[in-house]
Amino acid sequence: MSRSSSRLLATTSTQLSSLPLRTLRQTTRPFSQTCRRNVDSDHPPSLLDQLQRSQPQQAKPTAAQPPLSSTNSGGGAMAEIQRILATGAIQSARNQPTPNASASEEILGSSNSKSEWGAEPFHFHIYAHKHNAHITVTKPNRGAILSLSAGNIGFKKAKRGSYDAAYQLCAYVLDKLNQWGWHREITTLEVVLRGFGPGREAATKVLLGAEGRLLRDKISKVSDATRIKFGGTRSPKPRRLG
């Protein structure tokens, strides 16, 4: 430090030490509220501001009334903080939907949708032709629960129309219905057969076997919905062999 700088520092310190303490206190200005940024007004009030607004203004302690201890005020503030946090947690829990809904409840639907099903029975449609087999299970309001074919379970090309493919398809459909809990919801079941392919006999064997033990007693009707050609365009000339 140079000689002139040290002399100025010594002079300033001497002048400050000679001033009374009251003068020094007056020169110190408190923090002004105008120094707050405009951005602070855009943010929501903090937790401390909420506590100050919620608590009533306490009167200044007089000589006869001693001031409250710091332990009591601190305990009240902590209790208020816990109350606000608990209220926020309850409100957020109410707004959030119920998590981890089971797959069976989503598939079965709510009680309101069950009341709209109607009085008709459930339907177990079996469409079997020489190239493939299709099985569709519907609710009383004709809404599909499950619809699969032999190709959906891994059979390809000509194997889709075989007896084994239709048998495994029907067993797979019944197993899915039991897993999803539909054997408890189905009270009356109507089996609808269509077509004269190998899957017609295979599906009947499955329903009468061990795989259909949970739904066999609920079958009230077996109908045939095979379409009969009537009118329309003329059929092609039949193929003659030999």
C-alpha positions in Angstrom: 0.0 0.0 0.0 1.3 3.4 -0.9 2.0 6.2 1.6 -0.9 8.3 0.5 -3.4 5.5 0.7 -2.3 4.5 4.2 -2.6 8.1 5.3 -6.2 8.4 3.9 -7.2 5.2 5.6 -5.8 6.3 9.0 -7.6 9.7 8.7 -11.0 8.0 7.8 -10.7 5.6 10.7 -9.9 8.4 13.1 -12.9 10.4 12.0 -15.3 7.5 12.4 -14.0 6.6 15.8 -14.5 10.2 17.0 -18.2 10.2 15.9 -20.8 9.2 18.6 -22.6 5.9 18.2 -26.0 7.5 17.8 -24.8 9.3 14.6 -23.5 6.1 13.1 -26.8 4.4 13.7 -28.7 7.2 12.0 -26.5 6.9 8.9 -27.5 3.3 8.4 -30.7 3.0 6.4 -32.9 0.0 6.7 -33.6 -2.3 3.7 -36.1 -0.5 1.5 -39.1 -2.4 0.1 -38.6 -0.6 -3.2 -35.5 -2.7 -3.8 -37.7 -5.8 -4.4 -37.7 -7.0 -8.0 -40.9 -6.9 -10.0 -40.5 -10.6 -10.7 -41.1 -11.3 -7.0 -44.7 -10.2 -7.3 -45.5 -12.8 -10.0 -44.5 -15.7 -7.7 -47.0 -17.1 -5.2 -46.5 -16.3 -1.6 -44.1 -18.5 0.3 -44.9 -20.7 3.3 -43.6 -18.1 5.7 -45.9 -15.4 4.2 -48.9 -17.7 4.5 -48.1 -18.3 8.2 -47.7 -14.6 8.9 -51.0 -13.9 7.2 -52.9 -16.7 8.9 -51.7 -15.9 12.4 -53.5 -12.9 14.1 -51.4 -9.9 15.0 -50.4 -10.2 18.6 -50.3 -7.1 20.8 -47.1 -5.7 22.0 -46.2 -7.0 25.4 -46.5 -4.6 28.2 -44.7 -4.4 31.5 -47.4 -6.4 33.3 -47.5 -9.0 30.5 -44.1 -10.7 29.7 -43.4 -11.6 26.1 -44.1 -15.1 24.9 -41.2 -17.5 25.1 -39.5 -18.5 21.9 -40.3 -22.1 22.5 -44.1 -21.5 22.5 -44.0 -19.4 19.3 -41.7 -21.9 17.6 -44.0 -24.8 18.5 -47.0 -22.9 17.1 -45.2 -22.2 13.9 -44.2 -25.8 13.5 -47.8 -27.0 14.2 -49.1 -24.5 11.6 -46.5 -25.7 9.1 -47.5 -29.3 9.7 -51.2 -28.4 9.3 -50.6 -26.7 5.9 -48.4 -29.5 4.6 -51.0 -32.1 5.7 -53.8 -30.1 4.0 -51.8 -29.9 0.8 -51.1 -33.6 0.8 -54.7 -34.5 1.3 -55.8 -32.1 -1.5 -53.2 -33.6 -3.9 -54.3 -37.1 -3.0 -57.9 -36.3 -3.7 -57.0 -34.9 -7.1 -54.9 -37.9 -8.2 -56.7 -40.9 -9.7 -56.6 -44.3 -7.9 -53.3 -45.9 -9.1 -52.6 -49.6 -9.9 -56.1 -50.5 -11.2 -56.2 -54.2 -11.8 -56.6 -55.5 -15.4 -59.7 -57.4 -14.5 -61.5 -54.3 -13.2 -60.6 -52.4 -16.4 -61.9 -55.3 -18.6 -65.1 -55.9 -16.6 -65.9 -52.2 -16.3 -67.7 -50.3 -13.7 -71.0 -51.1 -12.1 -72.8 -48.4 -14.2 -71.7 -50.2 -17.4 -73.0 -53.5 -16.0 -76.4 -52.0 -15.5 -76.5 -51.0 -19.1 -75.8 -54.5 -20.4 -79.4 -55.5 -20.6 -81.3 -58.7 -20.0 -79.9 -60.7 -22.9 -77.4 -63.5 -22.3 -73.8 -63.6 -23.1 -72.9 -65.0 -26.6 -70.2 -67.4 -27.6 -69.8 -67.2 -31.3 -68.0 -70.0 -33.2 -67.4 -69.4 -36.9 -65.7 -72.4 -38.4 -65.0 -72.8 -42.1 -62.5 -74.9 -44.0 -59.8 -72.3 -43.9 -59.9 -70.9 -40.4 -61.8 -70.8 -37.1 -63.0 -67.6 -35.4 -64.3 -67.3 -31.8 -65.9 -64.1 -30.4 -67.4 -63.7 -26.9 -69.8 -60.8 -26.5 -71.7 -59.1 -23.6 -75.5 -58.8 -23.5 -75.2 -55.4 -25.2 -73.3 -57.1 -28.1 -70.0 -55.5 -27.0 -67.1 -57.8 -27.8 -65.1 -59.1 -24.8 -62.6 -61.2 -26.8 -62.3 -62.0 -30.5 -59.6 -64.3 -31.8 -58.8 -66.7 -34.7 -56.5 -69.6 -35.1 -53.9 -67.3 -36.8 -53.7 -65.2 -33.6 -52.3 -68.1 -31.5 -49.5 -69.1 -33.9 -51.1 -71.3 -36.7 -50.1 -70.4 -40.2 -51.5 -71.0 -43.7 -53.3 -74.4 -44.1 -52.9 -75.4 -40.5 -55.4 -72.7 -39.4 -58.2 -74.7 -40.7 -57.3 -77.9 -38.9 -59.1 -79.6 -36.1 -56.2 -79.1 -33.7 -56.0 -75.4 -34.4 -59.7 -74.9 -33.5 -59.4 -77.0 -30.4 -56.4 -75.0 -29.1 -58.1 -71.7 -30.0 -61.3 -72.6 -28.0 -59.2 -73.7 -25.0 -57.2 -70.5 -25.1 -60.3 -68.4 -25.2 -61.9 -70.2 -22.2 -58.6 -69.8 -20.3 -58.5 -66.1 -20.9 -62.1 -65.7 -19.8 -61.4 -67.6 -16.6 -58.2 -65.5 -15.9 -60.1 -62.2 -16.3 -62.9 -63.3 -14.0 -65.7 -63.5 -16.5 -66.8 -66.9 -15.2 -68.2 -65.0 -12.2 -69.9 -62.3 -14.3 -71.5 -64.6 -16.9 -74.8 -65.9 -15.6 -76.4 -67.1 -18.9 -74.4 -68.1 -22.1 -75.7 -68.8 -25.6 -73.5 -70.7 -28.0 -73.9 -69.7 -31.6 -72.4 -72.0 -34.3 -71.7 -71.0 -37.8 -70.2 -73.0 -40.6 -69.4 -76.7 -41.0 -65.6 -76.6 -40.8 -63.5 -78.8 -38.5 -63.6 -76.1 -35.8 -67.3 -76.8 -35.2 -66.8 -80.2 -33.7 -63.5 -79.1 -31.9 -65.2 -76.2 -30.1 -68.0 -78.5 -29.0 -65.5 -81.0 -27.5 -63.7 -78.2 -25.6 -66.9 -76.9 -24.1 -67.9 -80.4 -23.0 -64.5 -81.2 -21.7 -62.4 -80.1 -18.7 -61.6 -76.7 -20.2 -65.3 -75.6 -20.2 -66.2 -76.8 -16.7 -66.7 -73.3 -15.4 -69.0 -72.1 -18.2 -70.7 -75.4 -19.2 -73.5 -75.1 -16.6 -74.3 -71.6 -17.7 -75.1 -72.5 -21.3 -78.8 -72.0 -21.8 -79.1 -72.3 -25.6 -77.2 -73.6 -28.6 -78.2 -72.1 -31.9 -77.0 -72.4 -35.5 -76.4 -69.2 -37.5 -75.0 -70.8 -40.7 -76.1 -68.7 -43.7 -78.2 -70.3 -46.3 -77.8 -68.9 -49.8 -81.1 -67.7 -51.2 -81.4 -65.8 -54.4 -78.5 -63.5 -55.5 -76.2 -64.1 -58.4 -75.8 -67.5 -60.0 -73.1 -69.8 -58.5 -70.1 -70.6 -60.7 -70.1 -73.8 -62.7 -69.1 -76.7 -60.4 -65.7 -78.1 -61.1 -65.8 -81.6 -62.7 -63.0 -84.0 -61.9 -62.7 -87.2 -64.0 
